[in-house]
């Protein structure tokens, strides 16, 4: 079949774009043809149609978003949302027609209201045409405090997500599945984040030292890798606290916290606070988002652009102290690249990941003496590290593989027949 992915963006290192790329790969291996439609597309990805108004950062889209959720009122807001939805609808319909799309896969576009007109346009198209649609939900608006009290609750209930007969809903964890059922009466399949554990990562001998040189890191620096965007729910302050508490025991080696992703869509205040916290804690905080991309390449500045595997290659310990996560893409990446891992026991981890028996340095909302002791044991004992990463890889290969995702996708596709 011809399967068309639609989202605000399908490029970069954000979780939605990365998971979409994996599903496109899996569907391709199953014999299907994939095309993309979004406000930002990866240059070497599937064929597709670029529609700038689909991106959540488009000025017109952002203005409507801010009016709904950031206290910047616009008269007749829902009418203006509908007007822009009517404007972008023909571009999506042309994508469906030009690529002869049999099944749409909407990637978080009917889930979180970053682009309100896109959600409306998709609901209208799917409702009118009854095209088979897989709505892949990563994070619902009710999971984010910032989307509360909008004054457009009726629109949110109708569109994010819509209840339409040709839509099959897919959530990324069991808590979201239960919430969607309880709030909206909609059933869904659970499709966890996955990686291709059967194939494994690319072999890059001696790459670790090369990457460290690129980033001006000393060979013996201790790198705590924070492979996430800089938004408050990532709990990055806990990584800084861990670095602070590890420093006396690891001196004279320098303990660094290195962040690979940029500031998210929630402003720069959190970054400023983290930088101030790092200064008062005497912790080296490296913001290296401009050096990492989805794929390795040479940048215009002449400095090599590194990829996510490079980030994990240089890490001594991956920190994942998130307060809230839809699933945990970076967690699975740390396992995939065989790196030890510190995890805050966020709700989805406790419900859907921890029961499988992963071996991690666990924290419960704060870095305590046990957290520090466990981290030191891992950092100082190569045998302990090897045992941890080998065990975790085997567990993930059983439960979060491409084969698991392929089985779920096949069941969803079969449901359209």
Helices and strands as residue ranges (DSSP letters): E 2-6, H 15-29, E 33-38, E 48-50, G 52-54, H 59-69, H 77-98, E 103-107, H 116-129, E 132-137, G 141-143, G 145-147, H 153-159, E 167-171, H 174-184, E 188-190, H 207-214, E 222-226, G 232-234, H 236-250, E 255-259, H 269-280, E 284-287, G 289-291, E 292-293, E 297-298, E 304-307, H 308-314, E 317-320, H 329-336, E 341-344, H 347-348, I 349-353, G 354-356, E 361-363, H 369-380, H 382-399, H 402-414
